[in-house]
Amino acid sequence: MKSSKAKALGYRLKMIRASKNVKQKDLAEKLSVSQAYVSDLEAGKRMIPSDTLFQLAEIFDIGLESFDIRKELAEEKDFKKEFLDMKKKIEDHFFEQKCIRKDITELKKGIEQIKILIETLK
């Protein structure tokens, strides 16, 4: 299972690598790892170890703050909350609709009973 942190960090790595026009294969060679490992890091299948983050910062000549994913994680948390709130509203709406349909059905039955009662009173 991919963690949000691993996915966000992997995506950041992919964007940095692409912006520097470095291929996965070339990055893998510089890190002395396989291309599949780099692919797994970028896909968020593996968490990037801290020593690898230092290597990446050096390879790409960037500061470690380039790998700061706190903003993305906060946005994801906000998005999840919005999603759950919207889901709750939709569920409530459908529950209300179901109750309304049930009420309408009961009203129709009541109307039919009143019609029968009126017919018997004639």
Secondary structure, DSSP 8 states (H G I E B T S, - for coil): ---HHHHHHHHHHHHHHHHTT--HHHHHHHHTS-HHHHHHHHHTSS---HHHHHHHHHHHT--GGGG--HHHHHHHHHHHHHHHHHHHHHHHHHHHHHHHHHHHHHHHHHHHHHHHHHHHH-
